[in-house]
Amino acid sequence: MAVEIDTVLVPVDGTDEAERAVEYAVAVARRYEASIHILHIIDDSVARAIQRDEIDADAVANEHRAFMAAVHEMTKSPEGKIEATQSTVAGFSAERLSQHPVNVVLDAAEEIDADLIVVPRESISDAPGAMLGKVAQYVLSYASQPVLSV
């Protein structure tokens, strides 16, 4: 039975591990002639700091733009460019208990009809925003799509 992959979801949190996950996603997308969707997940502490004007929202947006520029460079090849889209979501909400990084990833996968999720396995970073490595096991356990944990 042939494997068909049209859309690869890659949640990112600004860590080196997340960037490595994007590299894997691009390789898979290239192999299967698929597109990738980058899901920028903003940690609760970062989201609260933005709300309190302790972190400039434009600075966060600029980081995402720079990250996507790097992704677009990765997706170029002599055979053609891989389509890459993006979205941003807060990874946790005290007001909405269902809005947890795991739920955010799983909901996004369903929403974009992802065929594969590529998620960083562990983050050795304690930097603000580094959260995906902490939820990878849950994504592996609960996703209805295949998951590549790198």
Secondary structure as GFF3:
##gff-version 3
##sequence-region A 1 150
A	DSSP	beta_strand	7	12	.	.	.	ID=ss1
A	DSSP	alpha_helix	16	32	.	.	.	ID=ss2
A	DSSP	beta_strand	35	42	.	.	.	ID=ss3
A	DSSP	alpha_helix	44	51	.	.	.	ID=ss4
A	DSSP	alpha_helix	57	74	.	.	.	ID=ss5
A	DSSP	beta_strand	84	90	.	.	.	ID=ss6
A	DSSP	alpha_helix	101	111	.	.	.	ID=ss7
A	DSSP	beta_strand	116	119	.	.	.	ID=ss8
A	DSSP	alpha_helix	132	142	.	.	.	ID=ss9
A	DSSP	beta_strand	147	149	.	.	.	ID=ss10
###
